Amino acid sequence: MSNEQPNNPLHGVKLADILEYLVEYYGWETLGEKIKINSFNSNPSIKSSLKFLRKTPWAREKVEKLYLKTKKIS
């Protein structure tokens, strides 16, 4: 039995990798403007942002959508 998800573009992509890509692509300031999350605007760090995103589904969804949109562009 296979656990593959061929219709899920995020399958196998770690949240940490998504966040690191977005920070490198946009920078914290622009990322904070695009997604209004305190952990992106006030003393941002990968660690604190990951902690918040892992326990906040609506915020994680916004980050994942931005990642997919950004990856299509670049």
Order of alpha helices (4+ residues) and beta strands (2+ residues): alpha-alpha-alpha-alpha-alpha
